Amino acid sequence: MNAALAELLQQNPDALVTHFNDLSFDPTLAGEALVSQNLFGSGNIVVFDGILDTPLGEDFYKTMLSGTQNTVLIRESEVSKEFLPEFKKMAEIMDFAPVKKFKKPENSFAIADAIGARDKKMTWVEFEKTRRRGAAMEEVHGTIFWAFKSLYIAATSSKEEALLSGMKDYTYRTYLNFSKKYLVPELKTKLGELKEMYHLAHRGECDLEAELELFLLKL
């Protein structure tokens, strides 16, 4: 997928690339990315990486992919036998055997957990780590948004309501404890700030990386 993405960017260097993974996936933001066009009038590129691990992933693929004028790249490690025929109608399928990885994988939850613990220093350290490994700022934004959304759900919902929304039991218990470090109105405000900066960045009205820096410095 990375090779395909690099080739697409060579052909269309003005394309805006938006990444969604199982942590950063939000159906509303993803739907907006599928219809957005860049300032130069050419199509953008939307990358979905493992969103079938989320409760809404399969339904999103079924209902939102058709009709987009943008290029979509998808990587999924497991597709159910029932859904695979539907998938083949939507996209060109390429199957790759697993490759052994000897490098210790990055902990995608590290920055989210640092935010949950309201550890400003550790949050900044994890943010710098994501920059050094070249993570897309959309991906980083998605992880930060997921952290605050999890804190808000844990603080305002019963366990049964949280699990019905797709939150895992371990996540609920962990972020319920974390949520005691924040006030509910504060969490709501921060979610609003994150949504606003995302929309401004996609309209070219701000730099997402700079906005995330300022946001985390105020944590």
C-alpha positions in Angstrom: 0.0 0.0 0.0 2.8 2.4 0.8 4.4 1.7 -2.6 1.0 2.4 -4.3 0.6 5.6 -2.3 4.1 6.8 -3.3 3.3 6.2 -6.9 0.0 8.0 -6.7 1.7 11.0 -5.1 4.2 11.1 -7.9 1.4 11.3 -10.4 -0.6 13.8 -8.4 1.7 15.7 -6.0 -1.0 18.2 -5.0 -3.3 15.5 -3.6 -4.1 15.7 0.1 -3.6 12.3 1.8 -6.0 11.5 4.7 -5.3 8.4 6.9 -7.8 6.5 9.0 -6.9 3.5 11.2 -8.8 1.6 13.8 -8.0 4.3 16.4 -8.6 7.4 14.3 -11.6 6.2 12.3 -14.6 8.4 12.5 -17.4 7.8 10.0 -18.3 11.5 9.7 -14.8 12.7 9.1 -14.1 9.8 6.8 -17.2 10.6 4.7 -16.1 14.2 4.4 -12.6 13.1 3.3 -14.2 10.9 0.5 -16.0 13.9 -1.0 -13.4 16.6 -0.4 -11.4 18.1 -3.3 -8.2 20.0 -3.1 -7.6 23.7 -4.0 -6.1 22.7 -7.4 -9.2 20.8 -8.5 -7.7 17.4 -8.6 -8.7 14.4 -6.5 -7.4 13.5 -3.1 -6.2 10.2 -1.6 -7.9 8.5 1.3 -6.2 5.6 3.2 -8.2 3.2 5.4 -5.9 0.9 7.4 -7.7 -1.7 9.5 -11.0 -0.1 10.1 -12.8 -3.4 9.9 -11.6 -3.8 13.5 -14.1 -1.1 14.5 -17.9 -1.9 14.8 -18.8 0.6 12.0 -16.1 -0.4 9.6 -18.0 -2.9 7.5 -21.2 -0.7 7.2 -19.0 2.2 6.2 -17.4 0.3 3.4 -20.9 -0.8 2.1 -22.5 2.6 2.1 -19.8 5.2 1.7 -17.3 4.1 -0.9 -19.5 4.2 -4.0 -19.5 7.5 -5.8 -16.3 9.0 -4.5 -14.1 10.8 -7.0 -11.1 10.4 -4.8 -8.6 7.6 -4.9 -9.1 5.1 -2.0 -6.4 2.7 -0.6 -7.5 0.1 1.8 -5.5 -2.4 3.9 -7.3 -5.0 6.0 -5.7 -8.0 7.6 -9.0 -10.0 7.9 -12.1 -9.8 5.8 -15.0 -12.1 6.5 -16.1 -14.7 3.9 -19.5 -13.1 3.8 -18.2 -9.6 3.1 -15.4 -10.5 0.7 -17.7 -10.8 -2.4 -19.1 -7.3 -1.6 -15.6 -6.0 -1.3 -14.6 -7.4 -4.7 -17.4 -5.4 -6.3 -16.0 -2.2 -4.9 -12.3 -2.5 -5.4 -9.4 -4.3 -6.9 -8.2 -6.9 -4.4 -4.6 -7.8 -3.9 -3.6 -10.5 -1.4 -0.3 -10.5 0.4 1.3 -13.1 2.6 2.2 -11.9 6.1 5.8 -10.6 6.5 7.7 -11.2 9.7 8.6 -7.9 11.5 11.7 -7.9 13.6 11.4 -4.2 14.6 9.4 -3.7 17.8 6.1 -2.2 16.7 5.1 1.3 17.7 2.5 1.5 20.5 -0.3 3.4 18.8 -2.0 3.9 22.2 1.0 5.5 23.9 0.0 9.1 23.1 -3.6 8.4 23.9 -2.8 6.9 27.3 -0.5 9.8 28.1 -3.3 12.2 27.3 -5.7 10.1 29.5 -3.2 10.3 32.4 -2.9 14.1 31.7 0.8 13.7 31.7 1.9 16.8 29.7 5.5 15.8 29.4 4.9 12.2 28.3 2.3 13.4 25.8 4.8 15.7 24.2 7.5 12.9 24.2 5.0 10.5 22.4 4.0 13.3 20.0 7.7 13.8 19.1 8.1 10.1 18.6 5.3 10.0 16.0 6.9 12.9 14.2 10.3 11.1 14.1 8.7 8.0 12.6 7.0 10.1 9.9 3.4 9.6 10.9 0.9 11.6 9.0 -0.6 14.4 11.1 -4.1 13.2 10.2 -3.2 9.9 11.9 -1.9 11.6 15.0 -4.9 13.9 15.1 -7.2 10.8 14.8 -5.4 9.1 17.8 -5.7 12.3 19.9 -9.4 12.7 18.9 -10.0 9.0 19.9 -8.4 9.6 23.3 -10.7 12.5 24.1 -13.7 10.8 22.6 -13.0 7.8 24.8 -12.6 10.0 27.9 -15.9 11.7 27.1 -17.8 8.5 26.6 -16.4 6.9 29.7 -17.2 10.0 31.8 -20.8 10.4 30.5 -22.0 6.9 29.7 -22.8 3.7 31.7 -20.7 0.7 31.0 -23.5 -0.9 29.0 -24.0 2.3 26.8 -20.2 2.5 26.2 -20.0 -1.1 25.1 -23.0 -0.7 22.8 -21.1 2.2 21.1 -18.3 -0.1 20.3 -15.9 0.6 23.1 -14.0 -2.4 24.5 -14.4 -3.3 28.2 -10.7 -2.7 28.9 -10.8 0.7 27.2 -13.9 1.7 29.2 -12.4 0.7 32.5 -9.1 2.4 31.7 -10.5 5.7 30.4 -13.2 5.9 33.1 -10.3 6.1 35.6 -8.5 8.6 33.4 -11.6 10.7 33.0 -11.4 11.7 36.7 -8.6 14.0 35.7 -10.9 16.1 33.4 -14.2 18.0 33.8 -16.9 16.9 31.3 -17.4 20.4 29.9 -13.6 20.5 29.4 -13.6 17.3 27.4 -16.5 18.5 25.3 -14.6 21.7 24.5 -11.5 19.9 23.5 -13.4 17.6 21.2 -14.9 20.7 19.6 -11.4 22.2 19.2 -10.1 19.0 17.5 -13.0 18.9 15.1 -12.6 22.6 14.2 -8.8 22.4 13.5 -9.4 19.3 11.3 -11.9 21.2 9.1 -9.7 24.3 9.0 -6.7 22.2 8.0 -8.6 20.5 5.2 -9.7 23.9 3.9 -6.1 25.0 3.9 -6.8 27.6 6.5 -4.3 26.3 9.1 -1.4 23.9 9.5 -2.6 20.8 11.3 0.8 20.0 12.8 1.2 23.5 14.3 -2.4 23.4 15.6 -1.8 20.1 17.3 1.4 21.4 18.9 -0.5 24.3 20.4 -3.4 22.1 21.5 -1.0 19.7 23.4 0.9 22.5 25.0 -2.4 23.6 26.6 -3.1 20.1 27.9 
